[in-house]
């Protein structure tokens, strides 16, 4: 459903949207980290892309990401793979473990992965880090606790939005040696489970605008 709504939003943007839809392979990665990692590896093997863009919705973790707008992210961090939960949670990296001991370049993969920011994306549409959670925040308080936890672990980094697939797609792309960009429309405050208050349509319109305004997949 999210894919179809995004494609419709792109087509409403005229020639640029029609050209992008007509020349780009658009697939769905599924819901959550397990499906997203598996499907991304399948598509990477099937299509052999030179660049991947993950597009969809996310929840805001702070004023850096305004509900109804869309942003590109420069880094993604994983929350939920390790031991414990809430205040007792320790991530894999904190425990001294890697998610993988080597990627395509021979480097280990920890909790954090860098993302490619398109050169033609506007400064105002660029946000700092994206937090991928294995289970979405059930409350606003839980979302803020997850943000504080990630920022304490990743000293000096701000995490402004929450999703459930970004890190999984990034890990698959890192293993395959394919650059990844992530653009997310902010549909709600992270932890707000009342879907009637979400601004999904404006969020996806924002994603469509960002995609259609790119000079190229640079």
C-alpha positions as CSV (number, residue, x, y, z in Angstrom):
1,X,0.0,0.0,0.0
2,X,2.8,2.5,0.9
3,X,4.5,1.7,-2.4
4,X,1.4,2.3,-4.4
5,X,0.7,5.6,-2.6
6,X,4.3,6.8,-3.2
7,X,4.2,5.9,-6.9
8,X,0.9,7.8,-7.2
9,X,2.4,10.8,-5.5
10,X,5.4,10.7,-7.9
11,X,3.2,10.5,-11.0
12,X,1.3,13.6,-9.8
13,X,4.5,15.5,-10.1
14,X,4.3,15.5,-13.9
15,X,7.1,14.7,-16.3
16,X,9.8,14.3,-13.7
17,X,7.7,11.8,-11.8
18,X,6.7,9.8,-14.9
19,X,10.3,9.7,-16.0
20,X,11.5,8.4,-12.6
21,X,8.8,5.8,-12.3
22,X,9.4,4.6,-15.9
23,X,13.2,4.2,-15.5
24,X,13.5,3.0,-11.9
25,X,12.9,-0.5,-10.5
26,X,10.5,0.0,-7.6
27,X,10.1,-2.8,-5.1
28,X,8.8,-3.3,-1.6
29,X,11.1,-4.5,1.1
30,X,8.5,-5.7,3.5
31,X,7.8,-4.8,7.2
32,X,10.6,-4.9,9.8
33,X,14.2,-5.8,9.8
34,X,14.0,-9.5,9.0
35,X,11.8,-9.1,5.9
36,X,13.7,-6.0,4.8
37,X,17.1,-7.7,4.9
38,X,15.9,-10.8,3.1
39,X,14.1,-9.0,0.3
40,X,16.9,-6.5,-0.2
41,X,19.4,-9.3,-0.7
42,X,16.9,-10.9,-3.2
43,X,16.5,-7.7,-5.2
44,X,20.2,-6.9,-5.1
45,X,20.9,-10.4,-6.6
46,X,18.0,-10.1,-9.1
47,X,18.5,-6.6,-10.4
48,X,22.2,-5.8,-9.8
49,X,21.6,-2.1,-9.1
50,X,24.4,0.5,-9.0
51,X,22.5,2.5,-6.3
52,X,19.6,1.8,-3.9
53,X,17.2,4.3,-2.4
54,X,15.0,3.3,0.5
55,X,11.9,5.5,0.6
56,X,8.9,5.4,2.9
57,X,7.6,6.8,6.1
58,X,9.1,7.2,9.6
59,X,8.4,8.7,13.0
60,X,9.9,11.9,14.3
61,X,12.2,11.7,17.3
62,X,12.6,15.5,17.7
63,X,12.3,18.9,16.2
64,X,15.0,18.1,13.6
65,X,12.3,16.2,11.6
66,X,8.9,17.9,11.1
67,X,5.8,15.8,10.7
68,X,4.6,16.1,7.1
69,X,8.0,16.7,5.6
70,X,10.7,14.4,4.1
71,X,14.4,14.1,4.9
72,X,17.5,12.3,3.7
73,X,19.7,10.7,6.4
74,X,23.4,10.4,6.6
75,X,23.7,7.5,9.0
76,X,21.5,4.7,10.4
77,X,21.9,2.8,13.8
78,X,20.3,-0.4,15.0
79,X,18.3,-0.6,18.2
80,X,17.0,-4.0,19.5
81,X,19.7,-6.5,18.6
82,X,21.8,-7.3,21.6
83,X,20.6,-8.2,25.1
84,X,18.0,-6.8,27.5
85,X,15.3,-4.2,26.9
86,X,14.5,-0.6,27.8
87,X,17.0,0.6,30.4
88,X,18.8,-2.7,30.6
89,X,19.3,-2.9,26.8
90,X,22.9,-3.3,25.5
91,X,23.5,-3.2,21.8
92,X,25.8,-5.7,19.9
93,X,28.6,-3.1,19.6
94,X,28.4,-2.2,23.3
95,X,28.7,-5.9,24.1
96,X,31.8,-6.1,21.8
97,X,30.2,-8.0,19.0
98,X,29.9,-7.2,15.3
99,X,26.7,-7.9,13.3
100,X,29.1,-9.3,10.7
101,X,32.9,-9.6,10.9
102,X,33.4,-8.4,7.3
103,X,31.5,-6.6,4.6
104,X,32.4,-6.3,0.8
105,X,35.5,-4.3,1.7
106,X,36.6,-6.6,4.5
107,X,35.5,-4.2,7.2
108,X,33.4,-5.4,10.2
109,X,29.8,-4.1,10.5
110,X,28.7,-2.8,13.9
111,X,25.5,-1.0,15.0
112,X,26.1,2.0,12.8
113,X,26.2,2.3,9.0
114,X,26.9,5.4,6.9
115,X,24.5,6.4,4.1
116,X,25.0,8.2,0.8
117,X,23.5,11.7,0.7
118,X,22.7,12.7,-2.9
119,X,24.6,15.8,-3.9
120,X,21.5,17.5,-5.4
121,X,19.4,17.0,-2.2
122,X,18.8,20.3,-0.5
123,X,20.4,21.2,2.8
124,X,17.1,21.8,4.5
125,X,16.0,18.2,3.6
126,X,19.0,16.6,5.2
127,X,18.7,15.2,8.6
128,X,21.3,13.6,10.9
129,X,20.8,10.0,12.0
130,X,18.0,7.5,11.6
131,X,17.2,5.0,14.3
132,X,16.0,1.6,13.2
133,X,14.1,-0.3,15.9
134,X,13.2,-4.0,15.8
135,X,9.8,-3.1,17.3
136,X,8.4,0.4,16.9
137,X,8.1,2.6,19.9
138,X,4.8,2.0,21.8
139,X,4.8,5.4,23.5
140,X,6.3,8.9,23.1
141,X,8.3,8.2,26.3
142,X,9.7,5.0,25.0
143,X,10.7,6.7,21.7
144,X,12.6,9.4,23.6
145,X,14.3,6.8,25.8
146,X,15.5,5.0,22.6
147,X,16.8,8.2,21.2
148,X,18.8,9.0,24.4
149,X,20.1,5.5,24.5
150,X,21.4,5.7,20.9
151,X,22.9,9.1,21.3
152,X,24.7,8.1,24.5
153,X,26.2,5.1,22.7
154,X,27.1,7.1,19.6
155,X,28.6,10.1,21.2
156,X,28.1,13.4,19.3
157,X,25.5,12.0,17.0
158,X,21.8,13.1,16.8
159,X,19.1,10.6,15.8
160,X,16.1,12.4,14.6
161,X,13.7,9.8,13.2
162,X,12.7,6.2,13.8
163,X,11.9,3.4,11.2
164,X,11.9,-0.4,11.2
165,X,13.8,-1.3,8.0
166,X,16.7,1.2,7.4
167,X,19.5,-0.6,9.1
168,X,18.5,-4.0,7.6
169,X,18.5,-2.5,4.0
170,X,21.8,-0.7,4.8
171,X,23.4,-3.9,6.0
172,X,22.4,-5.8,2.9
173,X,23.7,-3.1,0.7
174,X,26.9,-2.8,2.6
175,X,27.5,-6.6,2.2
176,X,26.8,-6.3,-1.5
177,X,29.0,-3.2,-1.9
178,X,26.1,-1.1,-3.3
179,X,25.6,2.5,-2.0
180,X,22.4,3.3,-0.2
181,X,20.4,6.5,0.3
182,X,17.4,6.7,2.6
183,X,14.7,9.3,2.3
184,X,11.8,9.1,4.8
185,X,8.6,11.1,5.0
186,X,7.7,11.9,8.6
187,X,4.2,10.7,9.1
188,X,3.9,11.0,12.9
189,X,5.8,11.4,16.2
190,X,7.5,8.2,17.1
191,X,5.5,6.4,19.7
192,X,2.1,7.9,18.6
193,X,0.1,4.8,17.8
194,X,-3.1,6.7,16.9
195,X,-3.1,6.4,13.1
196,X,-5.9,8.9,12.8
197,X,-3.4,11.7,13.7
198,X,-0.7,10.5,11.3
199,X,0.1,12.7,8.2
200,X,1.0,9.8,5.9
201,X,-0.2,11.5,2.6
202,X,1.8,14.7,3.1
203,X,4.8,12.6,4.2
204,X,4.8,10.6,1.1
205,X,4.2,13.7,-1.0
206,X,7.4,15.0,0.5
207,X,9.2,11.9,-0.4
208,X,8.0,12.1,-4.0
209,X,9.1,15.7,-4.1
210,X,12.6,14.8,-2.9
211,X,12.9,12.0,-5.4
212,X,11.7,13.9,-8.3
213,X,13.9,16.9,-7.6
214,X,17.1,14.9,-7.8
215,X,19.4,15.7,-10.7
216,X,20.3,12.1,-10.8
217,X,21.1,9.2,-8.5
218,X,24.4,10.9,-7.8
